[in-house]
């Protein structure tokens, strides 16, 4: 039976792991261990991470400090993943343990799939008889397409309003060309930001003034924006799983088997 120890597994995973942004996506900030993360806890954890990475305590993270922070985060992430696999906690992972974890994840996925199925049935079962008839399916499909048409009309209206610079109610060829030129310019600017000064996209976003350094204010501002995106119900608290489903609804199709 093959057995992988922690050092071997983490080293192999580190080689394959794609580089992560400087800012953590989900800081382990539940200080009072009540199963939820408040804005204050999230901010405190973010500040602590910045201060621990700011080795010379100058209030900025230079390139070396940013690289060290990314590496520490990768190591911590891989260590947590290993601990999940190491079911008996003996410092090594067997094939049986990996199989156990895979089966547990598969079971959890199937449970969630079943829950979504029940949610879908409850939503379109208008007569509440516990079954979804062909008529109800067709009604749900029509309602979905109507909403999609409404969204598309609103998008079209916003686009016309944005392109119609002289506000005459129509979009001339000149206005269309101006909109295309603006789009190309912005697209080129975004493309440049992914590689400016050799930095990755998320790192470039944190470094708002593009000076090659990340200040405490820039790091904190990015953390605040991240919390706002993760706080799906906008109650100022992150609960388990909430960060995985960030704000913004996905417009799924009408049919579900």
Secondary structure, DSSP 8 states (H G I E B T S, - for coil): --EEEHHHHHHHHHHH-----SS-SS----TT-SSEEEHHHHHHHHHHHHHHH-TT-SSEE-HHHHHHHHHHHHHHHHHHHHHHH-TT-SSEEEHHHHHHHHHHHHHHHHHHHHHHHHHHHHHH-TT-SSS--HHHHHHHHHHHHHHHHHHHHHHHHHHHHHH-TT-SSS--HHHHHHHHHHHHHHHHHHHHHTTGGG--HHHHHH-TT-SS-EEHHHHHHHHHHHHHHH-TT-SSEEETTGGGS-SS-----S---
